[in-house]
């Protein structure tokens, strides 16, 4: 049996609405999925619009979510799209990905992507 995980991608900051929830059936632990998310984000950030020469950023969280799904989904099975805020699907880890909203961004400026992870407690 795999290490199941959920990824909640937020529309903006940590307490904003959830744009999409992604379920990963196996290798969901921080040294698996956590490292994959870190690799996918790389040195990129979230921008508010795209200017010439800005290939290393995501144009909003919707752009990031689409890229994350594209990068995680390499074959049938394992990675699935669930309804926003899904839970109680056997997950052992839950990741929340959101934009650092500590500063307002102008068009062409890049901000940070933040990833929180917690272990689901079982009784």
Number of C-alpha atoms within 10 A of each C-alpha: 6 13 16 20 28 29 28 26 28 23 20 20 18 18 9 12 14 21 16 20 22 23 22 23 19 17 17 24 20 18 9 12 22 20 13 17 18 14 12 15 21 12 11 18 21 26 24 18 16 16 11 6 7 15 10 14 23 24 19 19 23 17 13 23 21 12 14 17 15 10 13 17 13 10 7 7 10 15 18 15 14 15 13 16 16 16 15 8 11 13 20 18 21 20 23 17 23 24 22 17 14 9 8 10 14 11 11 17 16 22 22 18 22 16 19 13 16 12 13 13 8 6 3
